[in-house]
Amino acid sequence: MNNTSPQYLVRGGWLQLGLLLLAAVPLSIGFWAFLAPYHFYEIFPLLGRNWISTLGPYNEHLVRDYGATNLGFGVLLAAAAVLLERHLSQVALVSWLAFALPHFIFHLTQNHHFQLFDNLTQFGSLGFVVLLPLVLLFFVKS
């Protein structure tokens, strides 16, 4: 299949959209955690929910490192979306999964800290950022 075939353009369009959507998550979290670590710690994901401060004391270094890590993943995923190169897309998606899957598993095992609504929201959002790259890997031209 060449780069101008209808199948390639449709598959490439879905891949690009998915990569951009996925990149938006770590970029937004990364900027917030890196530039305003205490604010991120206190109110993430929304005012009144406090998912991070519920789990332990504030550590500026740790929160900024988490933000920087997310920024790195966001840049990698955005580059893959812009360039749409097969190997870069595969590496970006698998690298993100290496981060997102253990993070998801941690939250599955630490559900006793949160109310039902918070657990369902965490499982849904974290599960989405694990499932989406798995689906996108099928759109990467083999």
Buried (B, 14 or more C-beta within 10 A) or exposed (E): EEEEEEEBEEBBEBBBEBBBBBBBBBBEBBBBBBEBBEEBBEBBBEEEBBBBBEEEEEEEEBBBBBBEBBBBBBBBBBBBBEEBBEEBBBEBBEBBBEBBBEEBEEBEEEBEEBEEEBBEBBBEEBBBBBEBBEEBBEBBBE
